[in-house]
Amino acid sequence: MPIQLRPPPGTPGAAWPAICVGLFVAFGGVLFGYDTGTIGGILAMPYWLKTFSTGFTDADGLPAITSSQSSQIVSILVSIIEVISAFNHLDRC
């Protein structure tokens, strides 16, 4: 079954809005997967926690970060990736 980018004959509307929404949702899934796979692993590294902890400790007394700090770090890292992508696109124009 070939991929069809046009709706069947006689169907009102266009297919491109659905394709754009699908691509947007897929990109969100890629960012979520990148966050879970890479940034989450970095946040769990003992060396990283020892270096960047602000003094917060977990129940075992080991250096840790709070959930708000974790969400801020993830937001900053994802924003940096997006800015780099935007500048890369502008550089090619």
C-alpha positions as CSV (number, residue, x, y, z in Angstrom):
1,M,0.0,0.0,0.0
2,P,1.7,3.2,-1.1
3,I,1.8,6.4,1.0
4,Q,-0.9,8.7,-0.2
5,L,-0.5,12.5,0.5
6,R,-3.8,13.4,-1.1
7,P,-7.2,12.6,0.3
8,P,-9.5,10.3,-1.6
9,P,-11.4,12.0,-4.4
10,G,-14.5,13.8,-3.3
11,T,-13.2,14.3,0.3
12,P,-13.4,18.0,1.4
13,G,-10.4,19.7,2.9
14,A,-6.6,19.3,2.4
15,A,-4.1,16.7,3.7
16,W,-1.3,19.1,4.5
17,P,-2.6,20.4,7.8
18,A,-2.8,16.8,9.1
19,I,0.7,16.1,7.9
20,C,2.0,19.2,9.6
21,V,0.3,18.3,12.9
22,G,1.7,14.8,12.7
23,L,5.3,16.1,12.1
24,F,4.9,18.6,15.0
25,V,3.8,15.8,17.3
26,A,6.6,13.5,16.1
27,F,9.1,16.2,16.8
28,G,7.8,16.5,20.4
29,G,8.2,12.8,20.8
30,V,11.8,13.1,19.6
31,L,12.5,15.8,22.2
32,F,10.9,13.8,25.0
33,G,12.9,10.7,24.0
34,Y,16.1,12.7,23.9
35,D,15.3,14.2,27.3
36,T,14.6,10.8,28.8
37,G,17.5,9.0,27.3
38,T,20.3,11.5,27.5
39,I,19.6,14.3,29.9
40,G,18.1,11.9,32.4
41,G,21.2,9.8,32.4
42,I,23.4,12.8,32.9
43,L,21.3,14.0,35.8
44,A,21.8,10.6,37.5
45,M,25.6,10.5,37.2
46,P,27.3,10.7,40.7
47,Y,30.1,12.9,39.4
48,W,27.7,15.4,37.9
49,L,25.6,15.5,41.1
50,K,28.7,16.0,43.2
51,T,29.9,18.8,40.9
52,F,26.7,20.7,40.4
53,S,24.6,20.0,43.5
54,T,23.6,23.2,45.4
55,G,23.8,21.5,48.8
56,F,20.6,19.5,48.6
57,T,21.0,15.9,49.7
58,D,18.8,12.8,49.3
59,A,17.7,10.4,52.1
60,D,21.1,8.7,52.0
61,G,23.0,11.9,52.5
62,L,24.4,11.9,48.9
63,P,24.4,15.1,46.8
64,A,21.2,15.5,44.7
65,I,19.1,18.1,43.0
66,T,15.5,19.1,43.6
67,S,12.8,18.4,41.1
68,S,12.5,22.1,40.3
69,Q,16.2,22.3,39.6
70,S,15.9,19.2,37.4
71,S,13.1,20.7,35.3
72,Q,15.0,24.0,34.9
73,I,18.1,22.1,33.8
74,V,16.2,20.1,31.2
75,S,14.4,23.2,30.0
76,I,17.7,25.1,29.5
77,L,19.4,22.2,27.7
78,V,16.4,21.7,25.3
79,S,16.3,25.5,24.7
80,I,20.0,25.5,23.9
81,I,19.5,22.7,21.4
82,E,16.6,24.6,19.7
83,V,18.6,27.8,19.5
84,I,21.6,26.0,17.9
85,S,19.2,24.4,15.4
86,A,17.7,27.9,14.6
87,F,21.1,29.5,14.1
88,N,22.2,26.6,12.0
89,H,19.2,27.1,9.8
90,L,19.8,30.9,9.6
91,D,23.4,30.3,8.6
92,R,22.4,28.2,5.7
93,C,20.0,30.8,4.3
